Each structure stands twice: as structure tokens, then as C-alpha cells.
């Protein structure tokens, strides 16, 4: 296990050592002290909308199941039969009142309670089924439909943990005139040969778009391409922010770029005028014109919620570590409740054009992750530099650390939290094994 001194040497204020992307020992420590001891994003409530709905997932590298029971409560169960260790659910998603282990037939309900044991008399009169409930996350909480779980009970309330990130989550959700989104339009998945931290760093990196995605931007036409690329130049008026607790953002707030253009005109050109006006009228009825204008002006963000969630465009993106040099990424595009279908179709088509499997953007990023993984095998060049913009950072009224959009403020935010958790962990007692919560 890495020592405190070793970790402090590997992650410093403005640089990180290549070994944190390559060494199994550090990866295993990350899983234990970051993914298994803190809040992690597990999914959206709409993915298990009805009683019996389930979705399989991982927490760190541990298999789990998100379920909704007959009372409407969401549970995060560990996908491991308490008899001989087999997983009890193989499907990615579906609907079922029970989970049956195909090895010996032990059966569990949606709360993880053991409700069926074949030939139970073989265990004797003192056999207590309550002792064999599925393990489950110690804490499960939601914010605006986002479901988070923690395998450790001793964590801050979710609202405190999210902190200043809640403001931007609210903006994302309030693009719906009823304040709700759904994540039931399908899922994009990809993987790459590289460390999980590459994805989290890149999702809030405003320095790379004009180089990595130049071809895609130029293909959008001169006017639109120039406008998008202008967001990521040295002259841009957009910000990056350290929101605390490892969370960060690329804030592309419209500010004055639309001048006196009425807010109801913002969507014109992407959908029909009637759909845009219907949508805008419903927003103004719900929020008022001033709040609606703020929602549309400030909802274009790339938000990173430590350690594994990115909210980009219309998507909820989950980073899934597999091993030290292999990562899976799942993208959940969202639709807005309470809007004309045309609005949601336009959102999905725009998402697919850049982030889809055949899109113009996501493959570019994956190629960079693969190239970084190759380059980091070079010995002698031990450090990756994260000092850009340090001298021009400042704090805003909310206490956020603010940098230019091309600065490495978000990456420094991530590693500040990473180092604190890993350092504290190195000083702590060995982590206690997760135990089942009795279903009494």
C-alpha cells in the first residue's frame, strides 16, 4: 500500500507522476479509498421507473444492481449470492420481482432479502435467512433524479457533498418546464486502453477541443464552426471553475454574446418555430422570463462530479474503472419532460452527431487516451504538467476558484480531492469489510 509520503510525491499541486496511471497498487488503493468509501454516481431514477425495474452496474470494480421495490424505494444491492458467490443477475436491465442464483437456486427480492432456499430443511432448524440478505450500499440518496450510493456509511449528506455543483445540476434539470429529465432513450458505450482518470480529466478540459475536435468543428460550417471554436481560444470569455470536493466545470455561460436577443429566439434554427415557441412559453410559465433567460444562458456546461460523473451536453456520463489500464464509459442521453417531441428529437440527434458511436467527437477523445497510455510508458519523463493558468485564478462570490476556460483549474481540483482522500486513507486503519444490513 502506498505510503503518505509516496502519494504526496506522486500528486503535487501543479503536476502528477505518470505512475498514478500505470501501477496496479495505486489503482487498487483508488478503488478502496475513493470508489468504495465515498459517494459515487450509480444512475438516474428513470432507469428504474417502475416496481421491479433493475439495472446492473459497478461500484469501483464491484458488481451491483439498482432496483426499485414495491414501495417505490431505490436500492443498490451487491450482485453476489450469499451462498457460494455467484452473481444473481446477468442482464443489463429489465423487470423482475426476484433475483435467482442459477448455481443453487437461492432467490432474493428487490430489497435483497433471501426469500427462497431450495431444500431448506438441509440447513437445520436454526438457519436464519436474515443473515444471508444480499449486501447493499450503506447509503443511497438522490438529488434531482441523480442516484448516488456509498458503500461506507460515514459520509457527508449528499447535498453537502455536491456543494456548489448543485447550482449547475439545477440548471441542467430546469431545462425541462417541469424540472425533470428522463434517461430512457438508450445508452452509448465505449472503452479504451487507459486509466479511468483520463476520462474525468478530459471531460472538463477546455484546452483540447480546438485541436482534437478541429475537423468536426470545421465540418459544421464556417459560421457555426468559428463560433464554437471561439469558446476555447485564449480570447474566450468563458470560465473553468473548481467547485470544491473535487467537482469542477467548464462554464460556457452565454453572457452577452446574444446581446438583446429575446430568450424565446434561442432555439430557432434547430427546431420548428412552433415547437420552440411552445417550449419557451412553457418555460416562462414555470420559471418566469428572467429565470428562463438565466437557465438558457448558463446551461451549456461540462460538469464533473467527483469521482465518476460527467454532465456534458444532454448526457449523464459514467466512468467505470475496469483495471489500471482499461476503462469503460457509459453515456446516458436525457430527454426533457413536458416539452414537444421535436425538442427531444433535436437534442438526441445533436448528441449522436458528436458523442455517438459514429459521431465526430467521442472517437477523437478515445484516440487521445490511447496515445497518452502509450506515451506514458516512456521512462525518464516522469511528470505531467497541470500548472496552466495558476497565476490568474481568483475566487468568485460563491467561493469557487475561477480560471480561464483553457486553464487546468478543473484538473487541479480533481487531484486536490484525490490526494486528500488517498493521503487520509494511508493514515487510517484498514477499511472495514462491507457487511449486510439486516432486513428485520
Buried (B, 14 or more C-beta within 10 A) or exposed (E): EBEEEBBBEBBEEBBBBBBBBBBEEBBBBBBBBBBBBBBBBBBBBBBBEEBBBBBBBBBBBBBBBBBBBEEEEBBBBBBBBBBEEBBBBEEEBEBEEEBBBEEEEBBBBBBBBBBBBEEEEEEEEEEEBEEBBBBBBBBBBEBBBBBBBBBBEEBEEBEEBBBBBBBBBBBBBBBBBEBBBBBBBEBBEBBBEBBBBBBBBBBBBBBBBBEBBEEBBBEBEEEEBEEBBBBBEEEBEBBBBBBBBBBBBBBBBBEEBBEEEEBBEBBBEBBBEEBBBBBBEBBBEBBEEEEBBBBBBBBBBBBBBBBBBBBBBBBBBBBBBEEBBBBBBBBBBBBBBBBBEBBBBBBBEBBBBBBBEEBBBBBBBBEBBBEBBEEBEEEEEEEBEBEBBBEEBEEEEEEBBBBBBBBBBBBBBBBBBBBEBBBEBBEEEEEEEBEBBEBE
